[in-house]
Amino acid sequence: MPCLRVPTSLPMVLAGRSHRWLLTAEDGATTTGEFLPIELPWLGQQRLGGVDFLRAELVPAAAGGDRLLSP
């Protein structure tokens, strides 16, 4: 079954901090989880305006949200 993959970008200085995600189903039910950006699969890195950014792929299914992410 396919799962949701969400490319995300954020300043590298925040990559070691815990972040939360929230999914809201069409019926209003929500599922949340936490992730550390530094532990996600990396898609790239870039410097913009003097700030280093990490581009990574969040896969909420790996954090227990798979029941909401499959068709």
C-alpha positions in Angstrom: 0.0 0.0 0.0 1.3 3.5 -0.8 1.9 5.9 2.1 2.2 9.6 2.4 5.6 11.1 2.1 6.0 14.8 2.9 9.1 16.7 1.8 9.9 19.3 4.4 12.5 22.1 4.6 13.7 23.8 7.8 16.8 25.6 9.1 19.5 23.2 9.9 19.8 24.8 13.4 16.3 23.2 14.1 17.2 19.8 12.8 18.1 18.3 16.2 14.9 19.5 17.9 11.7 17.5 18.2 8.9 18.6 16.0 5.2 17.5 15.9 3.1 16.6 12.9 -0.7 16.5 12.7 -3.0 14.8 10.2 -6.7 15.6 10.0 -8.9 13.1 8.2 -11.9 14.2 6.2 -14.2 13.1 9.1 -12.3 15.4 11.5 -10.3 12.7 13.3 -6.7 13.7 14.0 -3.5 11.8 14.5 -0.3 13.3 15.7 3.3 12.3 16.1 6.8 13.6 16.7 10.0 13.5 14.7 13.6 14.7 14.7 14.4 16.2 11.3 18.0 15.0 11.6 16.8 11.4 11.6 14.6 11.7 8.5 15.8 10.6 5.1 17.7 13.5 3.6 16.7 14.9 0.3 19.2 17.7 0.2 20.8 20.7 1.8 21.0 24.3 0.7 22.2 27.7 2.0 19.8 30.5 1.4 20.3 34.0 2.7 23.1 32.9 4.9 21.1 30.2 6.5 21.7 26.4 6.0 18.5 24.5 5.3 17.8 20.8 5.5 15.4 19.2 3.0 14.1 15.9 4.3 11.2 13.5 3.8 8.7 13.0 6.6 6.9 9.7 6.4 4.1 9.9 9.1 3.2 6.2 8.5 6.5 5.2 10.1 5.3 7.0 13.3 2.0 5.2 13.5 -0.2 7.2 11.1 -0.4 4.5 8.4 -4.0 3.6 9.1 -5.0 7.2 7.9 -2.5 7.4 5.1 -3.4 4.4 2.9 -6.2 4.7 0.3 
